């Protein structure tokens, strides 16, 4: 009888998780050796990564299926304060967006330093490096605002109208004054930008020198549509419609919609991140996190978000500005 009792007690001990060294005792043990807050941040970032992946895959699919697509070197060839005019041809391809990217990448480095200082319980260090991170994020947003303003107000690109295009056929331009064929050749894939009538932009994106007509004084080598856009005429040299006179067409509508949609979505993430960085910066400066003695975990969590935003920009930069 005593033996049976001993076996019963032993079985009860094994059934009770409190008697098992490796069991889940419902205490302070954390899954994956991390806090609940950081675990939830990783879940959020994973779901957000799927969203950005869907957008970029859609961009790639539409680009591959389109016979014409704007060339990044032509679309993003200007910079503030006329800096692009210092470069040959008056163009500085990707100079400005490179500066934007530099700001965001540097801010990721300053965020790393803030997390390191938090682990050392150094309040002043956390505040200093987070302030630099906020400045970097705000600088990136300012640059993006200028780029959007330039594309919308100067280049007249919208989510429904894309004046940037590329030729799908070979040919030669027509003389603006006489409408006769010239020796100025164009090749399939060559990019162009259609301006509004009456506006002066000086030298074209491909180095052409000509006076832009107004809607009232249309030239034989141009066609001004009902929205005021100038379509330059050219003579097709080969292809099915050999010898036909054609005009520059608008670029694919999807480009403007995708550019503003995806970069705007990313910009919203940066704006949100800057807002949270400011809140956490103020809390850190007031000593809210110092009393918790947890290595400024809140700084580490916002750091995860900020690094994610920077990483996403690398892919956005790749598909829109380089490919």
N, C-alpha and C positions, 0 to 999 in steps of 0.2 A: 504494500500500500504506500509505504514511504517512497519507494522507487517511482511509483506512478505519480506521486505528488511532485517529486523533483523534476520529472519530465515535463509536467504541465507548466511549472514555473519557468523552466528553461524555454519552452515554446512561447510563453507570454512575453518573455524578455526579447526574443528575436522578433516577435510581431510588433513590438513597440518601437517606433523609430527613435525614441529618445535613448534607447539602449544600443543603438547602432552608430558607430563612429562615422560611417559614410552616408547616413541617411539624411533626409530633409527634416530638420527639427523645427521648422517654422520660425526660426529666430532671425538674426541679423544677416544670415548668409545671403549673398547676392548672386544671381545666376550670371555666368560668364565672367565672374570677378569684376563686375562693373555696377555702377549705380543704376537705379531705375530711370533717372533723368537722361543719362547718356545713352542708355539702351533705346529709349523712345526717340531720341534725336537720330540715332542710326536708322531706326525704322522709317522716320520721316524722310531722311536723305535718300534712302533706297527707293522709296516711292517717287520722290521728286526726280531721281535719276531716270526712272522709267518714263516720266513725262517728257523730259528733255530729249531722251532717246527717240521717242515717238515723233517729236517735232523735227529732229534732224534727219531721221529716216524719211519722213515725208518730203523734206526739202531735197534730199538726194534723189528720191524717186521722181519728183517733178522735174528736176534739172536734167536727169538722164533722158527723160521722155520728151524733152523740148528740143526742137531743132536749133533754136537760138537762145543764147543766155548771155547776160551782160558780163563783161570782163572786169574783174575786181580792180585791176590797175587803172581803168578808166573811171569807174564809179567812185572810187575812194582816192582821188588824185589831188584833192585840195586840202589846205590846212589853214588855221586861223592867221590873221594879221598878214595875209598875202605871202606866207613863208614859201608856198609852193612855187611862187614866181622866181625864187632864187635858184631853182633847179632847171636843167635843160628842158626846153619846151614848155616851161611854166607848169610842170606837173611834178608832184612828189608822191608817187604811188606808195600807199600804206605807211607813210612817215607818221601821220597823225595817229592812226589806229595803233601803231607800234608804241607810241608814247602812252596811249590809253592803257594798253596791255601791261606796259612796264609799271604804271602806277598800281594796277590791281595786283600784280605779282609781288611787288615790293610790300604792299599792304599785307599780303599773306605772310611774308617774313617777319614783319613787325608783330603780327598776331602770334606767331610762334614764340617770340620773345616775351610777349605779355603772359602767355600760358606758363613759360618757364619761371618768370618772376612770381606768378601766383603759386606755383608749387613750392617756392621758397618763402611764401608768406610775406613777400615784399610789396606792400601796398603802393608805395611811390613808383616802383618799377612797373607794376601793372597799369597804373594810371597813365604813365608816360608813353608806354608802348601802345596802349589802346588808343590814346589820343592820336598818335601817328597813323594808326590803322584807320581811324575815322577820317582823317585828312586825306589819306589815299583813296578811300572809297568815295568820298565826296568829290575829289578831283576827277575820278573816273566818271561819275555821274555828270559832272559839268562838261566833260569832253563829249560824252554821248549826246548831251543836249545840243551842243554846237553842231555835231555831225547830223543829227536829225533836222535841225533848223536849216542847215545848208542844203540837204537833200530835198526838203520840202519847199523852202522859200526860194532858193536859187536854182536848183536843178528841176524843181516842179515834179518830184516823184511822190506818188501817193500809194495807198493800198490798192487802188484801182487803175492807176495810170503809171506806166513805166517808160520814160523817154529814153532810157538806155537800151540799146539793141545791138545786135551783130548781124552782119550780112550772111545770107544763106546761099548766095550765088556770087560768081565772079562778074566783074564789069568795070566800067569807067564812069567817072562823074560827067555830068553835063555842065557846060559853061554857064555860070549864073546869069550872065548878061544876054547871051545869044541862044542858049539852049542847045548848042551843038556839042557833040562828044569831044572830050579832051583826052590828053595823054595821062591823066591822073587815075591810076588804076586802083581798084578795090578788090579785095580777095575775101572769099567766104571765111567767116570767123572774125573779120575786122570789126572793131567796135565803133559806135557813134553815139552821140547824144543830141537829141532834138531840143532846140531852144524855143522859147516863146518869141513870136514876131515882135520886132521893135526893140528887143533887149540886146545890149552889147556885151558880149563875153570875150571879145578880143580873139585870141587864137583858139581854134577848135581843139578837141581832145586828141586829134591825130595830127595836129600841126598845120591844118589848112588855114589859109588866109583869105577871108572873104567877108563882105558886108552882109549882115543879116537883113532880109527885107522886112517891111512892115506889111500888115494885112492890106493896106490901101495900095501899096506899090509892089505888087507881087512880081518876082523875076521869073524869066522862062525856065531857069534851072531849079526852081523851087515850087513847092505847093504848100500853101498855108491853109490848114483845116479850120473848121468852124470853131474850134476851141483855141485857136491862135498858135498852134504848134507848127513849126517849119519842118517840112519833109523835103529833104534834098533829093533831086532826081538823078538817076543813073541809067546807063544802057547796059543790059545784060549781054555778056560776050559769049557765054556758052550755057548749055543746059537745054531744057525742053523748049523754052520760049526764047530762043536765040534771037537777039536783035530787038527785044521788047524793051520799052522804056518803063522803068519802075520807080517807086519812091520809097524812101526810108520808112519802115513800119515801126510801130511801137514795139517795145520789148515785151516779153511774157509778163502778163499781169501778176502771175504768182510770185515773181521776184519781190516786188514791193510789199505784197501782203506778208510773205514769209519773213522778209528782212525786218519789217517793223514789228511783226508779231513775235518772232523769236528773240530778237535783241531787246524788245520792250519787256518781254517776260523775264529775261535775265536781268534787265535793268531794275525791274520791280523787286527782284530778289536782293539786288545790291542795295536799293533804297531801304528795304525792310531790314537788311542786315545793319546798315548804318544806324538806323533808328534803335535797334536793340543794343548795338555797341555803345551808343550814347547813354542809354538807360543803365546798362551794366557798368559803364565807366563811372557814372555818377554814384551808383551804389558802392562801387569799390572805393571811390574817393571818400565817401562818408563813413566807411568802416563797417558796412553791413556784412560783408563776407569775411572780414578779419576775425570776427567773433566765432565763426563756425568752425574754424580750424580744419577745413577740408581741402586745403590747397587751392582755394578759389575755383571750385568745380564749375561754377556758373560761367566763369571766363573760359574754361576749357570747352564747355558745351557750345558757346557761341563761336568759339574758335573752329570747332568741327563744321559748323554751318558756313563760316566764312571761307574755309579752305575748299569746301564743296562748290561754292559760288565761283571761286577762282578756277577750279578745275573745269567746270562747265564752260567758262569763257574760253579756255584753250580749244575746246571742240567747236564752239561757235566761231571763234577766230579762224580756225582751220577751214571750215566749210564755206564761210562767206567771204573771207578776205584773201585766202591763199589758193583755193582750188578753182 
